[in-house]
Amino acid sequence: MQYFDHYPAAPPDTGGRQLGEEPYIHPSCQIRNSQVGAWTALGAGTSLVDSSFGDYSYTAGNVQIIYSEVGKYCSIANSVRINPGNHPQWRVTQHHMTYRRKHYRLGDEDDAEFFQWRKDHACTIGHDVWIGHGAVIMPGVSIGIGAIIGSGAVVTKDVGPYQVAVGVAAQVIKQRFPDGVIEKLLASQWWEWDRATLEERFEDLLHLETFLHKYSTVPV
């Protein structure tokens, strides 16, 4: 995983846009104080701040991510926002002049304690999560491995592994597999396979029964 203190720098040469160990980052992306894994792709207009972005994950474009940990193999559609900024609702005014004080010439220093409060409410996106177009993941929310978040959803509560959540505010409407299958998939930890193993076993990822038969460590 590569660390980026600040981006853009020199735009990457993507050739035919085939992916590799070097992340593909569109020249219009803004990255600050973040880590980006291998075989990743950040689409046009993506903003990644104080976050990590796992191997094989991608954004379709116009995605904003701050104070978040995004796992491996995540599929993030256009116009998703992960961890939108919270405002200080407990103050007389919630306007950002109360914490961006230098900008308004209302103090020599910004409110470091408030910004730390934002950081303390990070989001966690598990491996192999699909987040649909225009969804918003609110501060402090965790999304479990293999979950699906529907387009336009506003997620205010944690979503468990392999659950499907839709709506405003998002509600879990089903899970992708029965409990026993989910247990076996989680136990397999296939997302930790190295590249050679992934290539060797790739076809098995396309067939659930074959995969469970070969790689399940949970007794039937």
Stockholm file with secondary structure:
# STOCKHOLM 1.0

chainA/1-220         MQYFDHYPAAPPDTGGRQLGEEPYIHPSCQIRNSQVGAWTALGAGTSLVDSSFGDYSYTAGNVQIIYSEVGKYCSIANSVRINPGNHPQWRVTQHHMTYRRKHYRLGDEDDAEFFQWRKDHACTIGHDVWIGHGAVIMPGVSIGIGAIIGSGAVVTKDVGPYQVAVGVAAQVIKQRFPDGVIEKLLASQWWEWDRATLEERFEDLLHLETFLHKYSTVPV
#=GR chainA/1-220 SS CEEEEEECSSCCCCTTTCCCSSCEECTTCEEEEEEECTTCEECTTCEEESCEECTTCEECSSCEEESEEECTTCEECTTCEESCCCCCTTSSCCCGGGTCTTTTTSCSSCCHHHHHHHHHTCEEECTTCEECTTCEECTTCEECTTCEECTTCEECSCBCTTEEEETBTTEEEEESSCHHHHHHHHHHCGGGCCHHHHHHHGGGGGCHHHHHHHHCCSCC
#=GC SS_cons         CEEEEEECSSCCCCTTTCCCSSCEECTTCEEEEEEECTTCEECTTCEEESCEECTTCEECSSCEEESEEECTTCEECTTCEESCCCCCTTSSCCCGGGTCTTTTTSCSSCCHHHHHHHHHTCEEECTTCEECTTCEECTTCEECTTCEECTTCEECSCBCTTEEEETBTTEEEEESSCHHHHHHHHHHCGGGCCHHHHHHHGGGGGCHHHHHHHHCCSCC
//
